[in-house]
Amino acid sequence: MTTTTHKLTNGEGNWLFRISGDVATVIQVLPWGVTKIEDKISTAAQARKFWATAKKYGCTEGWTELMKFRKLTTWEQVDTYIAANYNMAADNDPEAALALEDEFRGCGCLNVAA
């Protein structure tokens, strides 16, 4: 059985449609390169319906380059990133920096723009 692969993009994220007979797998690739397999789509008919709906709302065939990012894995890297990118005298930056610190504390890493 032959498997075909089709690509769809909304300009930020991408979807890969892998169709083999009546079995379909749809993989979403987010701008940071994180992938998610769509678990509600398992037939070619469901994949076609997803494709048609996405095109109706502005998606196009093709692929969008993913964002370049780097992973921060130490507090020193997080502190350096915050010092370089946030102005603590600005209205919202202290709260945004605190949110980043909380996110890092929760998972142990951060993906930030390169």
Backbone hydrogen bonds, N-H to C=O, Kabsch-Sander energy under -0.5 kcal/mol:
donor,donor_aa,acceptor,acceptor_aa,energy
4,T,19,I,-2.7
6,H,17,F,-2.2
8,L,15,W,-2.1
9,T,60,T,-2.8
10,N,13,G,-1.7
11,G,13,G,-0.5
14,N,29,V,-2.7
15,W,8,L,-2.7
16,L,27,I,-2.8
17,F,6,H,-2.9
18,R,16,L,-0.6
18,R,25,T,-3.0
19,I,4,T,-2.7
19,I,17,F,-0.6
20,S,23,V,-2.9
21,G,2,T,-0.6
23,V,20,S,-2.1
24,A,42,S,-1.3
25,T,18,R,-2.3
26,V,38,E,-0.5
27,I,16,L,-2.8
27,I,25,T,-0.5
28,Q,26,V,-0.5
28,Q,36,K,-3.2
29,V,14,N,-3.4
30,L,28,Q,-0.6
30,L,34,V,-2.9
33,G,30,L,-2.8
36,K,28,Q,-2.2
38,E,26,V,-3.4
38,E,36,K,-0.5
39,D,37,I,-0.7
41,I,38,E,-0.7
42,S,40,K,-0.6
44,A,22,D,-1.5
47,A,43,T,-2.1
48,R,44,A,-2.5
49,K,45,A,-2.0
50,F,46,Q,-2.4
51,W,47,A,-2.7
52,A,48,R,-2.7
53,T,49,K,-2.3
54,A,50,F,-2.6
55,K,51,W,-2.5
56,K,52,A,-2.1
57,Y,53,T,-1.4
58,G,55,K,-1.7
59,C,54,A,-2.5
60,T,9,T,-2.6
62,G,7,K,-1.6
67,M,31,P,-2.3
70,R,112,V,-2.6
72,L,70,R,-0.5
72,L,110,L,-3.3
73,T,71,K,-0.5
78,V,74,T,-2.0
79,D,75,W,-3.0
80,T,76,E,-2.3
81,Y,77,Q,-2.5
82,I,78,V,-2.7
83,A,79,D,-2.4
84,A,80,T,-1.8
85,N,81,Y,-1.6
86,Y,82,I,-2.0
88,M,86,Y,-0.7
90,A,87,N,-2.0
96,A,92,N,-2.1
97,A,93,D,-2.8
98,L,94,P,-2.1
99,A,95,E,-2.2
100,L,96,A,-2.0
101,E,97,A,-2.3
102,D,98,L,-2.5
103,E,99,A,-2.4
104,F,100,L,-2.6
105,R,101,E,-2.6
106,G,102,D,-1.9
107,C,103,E,-1.7
108,G,104,F,-3.1
110,L,72,L,-1.8
112,V,70,R,-2.6
112,V,110,L,-0.6
114,A,68,K,-2.1
